[in-house]
Amino acid sequence: MSDRGAHESASHVSGIQAGRDVRIERSTLALGHATVTGTPTPAEHAAAVEELRTAVGVLLDELRRNQEQYEDGAELVEAAEQVQTELARDEPRRNTLLRWLGFIAPGVHATAAVAADVTAIEQCVEALF
């Protein structure tokens, strides 16, 4: 990696807030302003899913904006679109979400902030579905 590339990676800051706003402790999930504990009420679950959708939307925007920085940028964008589509379903399928997120994670590993956000989104999917 050139000095310029190393500098760009080091200074890259993701606009995704999920990685910094997600807290999971035992059976409690807090994503932004929504908190899910044990068996969530439908309203709590819906709020947490909506915040998860927002986080995935920001991830998708980030990948689109910077896709040339990633070896498989177009495929990463497509995978994030699949995650977004799945989350739009009435009953998102956990395994489908985790499969697509699992594809994205290694592709963004060079950008620490984005990689951390993908991990946080994966943890939310595991907790919510």
C-alpha positions as CSV (number, residue, x, y, z in Angstrom):
1,M,0.0,0.0,0.0
2,S,1.4,3.4,-0.9
3,D,1.9,6.1,1.8
4,R,-1.2,7.9,0.3
5,G,-3.3,4.7,0.6
6,A,-2.2,4.1,4.2
7,H,-3.0,7.7,5.1
8,E,-6.4,7.5,3.4
9,S,-7.2,4.3,5.4
10,A,-6.0,5.7,8.6
11,S,-8.0,8.9,8.2
12,H,-11.2,7.3,6.9
13,V,-14.1,7.7,9.2
14,S,-17.4,6.0,8.6
15,G,-20.6,7.9,8.8
16,I,-22.3,4.9,10.2
17,Q,-23.4,5.5,13.8
18,A,-24.5,2.0,14.6
19,G,-21.0,0.9,15.6
20,R,-20.8,3.5,18.2
21,D,-24.5,3.4,19.4
22,V,-24.9,-0.3,19.7
23,R,-24.8,-1.9,23.2
24,I,-25.4,-5.6,23.8
25,E,-25.4,-6.9,27.3
26,R,-26.7,-10.3,28.1
27,S,-30.3,-10.3,26.7
28,T,-30.4,-6.5,26.3
29,L,-29.8,-4.8,23.0
30,A,-29.6,-1.1,22.7
31,L,-29.3,0.4,19.2
32,G,-29.5,4.2,19.2
33,H,-32.6,5.1,21.1
34,A,-34.3,1.7,21.0
35,T,-33.7,-0.9,23.6
36,V,-34.7,-4.5,23.4
37,T,-34.6,-6.6,26.6
38,G,-35.4,-10.3,26.8
39,T,-38.6,-10.7,24.9
40,P,-39.2,-7.3,23.3
41,T,-42.5,-5.7,22.9
42,P,-43.6,-5.3,19.3
43,A,-43.0,-1.5,19.5
44,E,-39.5,-2.0,20.9
45,H,-38.6,-4.6,18.3
46,A,-40.0,-2.4,15.5
47,A,-38.0,0.6,16.7
48,A,-34.8,-1.5,16.9
49,V,-35.4,-3.0,13.4
50,E,-36.0,0.5,12.0
51,E,-32.7,1.8,13.5
52,L,-31.0,-1.3,12.0
53,R,-32.5,-0.4,8.6
54,T,-31.1,3.1,9.0
55,A,-27.7,1.8,9.9
56,V,-27.7,-0.5,6.8
57,G,-28.8,2.4,4.7
58,V,-25.8,4.4,5.9
59,L,-23.5,1.5,5.3
60,L,-24.8,1.1,1.7
61,D,-24.3,4.8,1.1
62,E,-20.7,4.5,2.5
63,L,-20.0,1.5,0.2
64,R,-21.4,3.3,-2.9
65,R,-19.4,6.4,-2.2
66,N,-16.1,4.6,-1.7
67,Q,-16.6,1.4,-3.7
68,E,-13.4,2.1,-5.7
69,Q,-11.4,1.7,-2.5
70,Y,-12.4,-1.9,-2.2
71,E,-11.2,-4.8,-4.3
72,D,-14.8,-6.1,-4.8
73,G,-16.5,-2.8,-4.4
74,A,-19.4,-3.5,-6.8
75,E,-20.1,-6.8,-5.1
76,L,-20.0,-5.3,-1.7
77,V,-22.6,-2.7,-2.8
78,E,-24.8,-5.5,-4.2
79,A,-24.5,-7.4,-0.9
80,A,-25.5,-4.4,1.1
81,E,-28.4,-3.9,-1.2
82,Q,-29.5,-7.5,-0.5
83,V,-29.3,-6.8,3.2
84,Q,-31.4,-3.7,2.8
85,T,-33.9,-5.6,0.7
86,E,-34.1,-8.4,3.3
87,L,-34.6,-5.9,6.1
88,A,-37.5,-4.4,4.2
89,R,-39.4,-7.7,4.5
90,D,-42.2,-8.1,7.1
91,E,-40.2,-11.0,8.6
92,P,-36.5,-10.6,7.7
93,R,-34.6,-14.0,7.5
94,R,-31.8,-14.0,10.0
95,N,-29.6,-16.5,8.1
96,T,-30.0,-14.5,4.8
97,L,-29.0,-11.3,6.6
98,L,-26.0,-12.9,8.3
99,R,-24.9,-14.6,5.0
100,W,-24.8,-11.2,3.2
101,L,-23.1,-9.4,6.1
102,G,-20.6,-12.3,6.3
103,F,-19.7,-11.5,2.7
104,I,-19.3,-7.8,3.4
105,A,-17.2,-8.1,6.5
106,P,-14.0,-9.5,5.0
107,G,-14.3,-7.1,2.0
108,V,-14.2,-4.0,4.2
109,H,-11.6,-5.3,6.8
110,A,-9.0,-2.7,5.6
111,T,-11.3,0.1,6.7
112,A,-11.5,-0.3,10.5
113,A,-14.5,2.0,11.1
114,V,-16.6,0.3,8.4
115,A,-15.5,-3.2,9.5
116,A,-16.5,-2.3,13.1
117,D,-19.9,-1.1,11.9
118,V,-20.5,-4.3,9.9
119,T,-19.7,-6.3,13.0
120,A,-22.1,-4.2,15.1
121,I,-24.9,-4.7,12.5
122,E,-24.2,-8.5,12.5
123,Q,-24.6,-8.5,16.3
124,C,-27.8,-6.6,16.1
125,V,-29.2,-9.0,13.6
126,E,-28.3,-11.9,15.9
127,A,-30.0,-10.2,18.8
128,L,-33.1,-9.1,17.0
129,F,-33.9,-12.1,14.8
